[in-house]
Amino acid sequence: MLDKLKSIEEKFEQINQKLCNPEVVSDIEQYKKLMQELKQLSPIVDKYREHKAALAGVNEAQTLLEESGLDKDFREMVLEEIESTEKAVEKTREELKILLLPRDPNDDRNVIVEIRGGAGGEEASLFAAALFRMYSMYAEAKGWKSEILNANETELGGFKEIVFMIEGEGAYSRFKFESGVHRVQRVPETESQGRIHTSTVTVAVLPEAQEVDIEINPADLQIDTFRSSGAGGQHINKTESAIRITHIPTGTIVECQDERSQYKNKDKAMKVLRSRILEAEREKQSDAIAGERKAQVGTGDRSERIRTYNYPQGRVSDHRIGLTLYKIEAILNGDLDELIDALITADTAEKLNAQ
């Protein structure tokens, strides 16, 4: 590990030297690439230097201890110093192990989130709207921008389906554990007997694909226009601005009817299409790598039940890590950090155990 850290520190210094070169600074693309590399290496290098300083402290104290003629009080002070610096060495070593774990290359990307009502009819659609609101509020609290790409609204204000993008650095790293089936248990407003109903909603989280990630041949696309349908909106059913794109080789179909402009709808639909195709490729690769999925919190499988929101008991339970929080209102208002941090910690622990 120390050899690897030494080479990382050397690379870090080389990048710093390159960034002092006026020719490099004037080349915007190269400059941006080097700054991104520097940003990724900085936490590792800072922690490595902290680790080296702690090791030097232990060695210095050990040397002092070997000297003859130390009085009792000073000797005890040196022993205490050795004990505290050894703890610092162990702590920084463990932190470095985590920092050296293979990094998900998609972590810094924007995300496309797809929410669909599952079992439970209108109640599932209403809960889909509640989850959309929860994620939107979380994104807003982080200073990220959210944009609806496609929505199929119901008469009561729910969503049969809603697809939206969240733009912000590190968005995927925070949202990636949300893929799966979310279950809600509550008494619907239309329920006269006060019985608790169970409904489900499916969430899929995709890292936004760039054009350079995946090349789509225009000849492989079938593009249809149609009139928007759904609840509300004065422009609904008046113009054929809605777009349906079919990627013929994979059979992937994407619709977008959120904008009045056919061009804008096509642009948004292509973003979703690229991300879905890239995700399908990623899943194929993951399945081909034996045991990779075992070292993850959940598989990201959309059929996996990951969380239950129980309104009568005011609790939210994440089944993957056995965590239950009695703060359903705060969570549905976008207070997701405690849940997400726990999932990231569990995922890191599993990856360390799998090494």
Beta strands, then each sheet from edge to edge (+ up, - down):
strand 1: 111-117
strand 2: 145-153
strand 3: 159-167
strand 4: 180-186
strand 5: 197-207
strand 6: 221-226
strand 7: 242-247
strand 8: 252-256
strand 9: 305-310
strand 10: 315-318
strand 11: 323-325
sheet 1: 2+ 3- 1+ 5- 4+ 9+ 10- 11+
sheet 2: 6+ 7- 8+
end
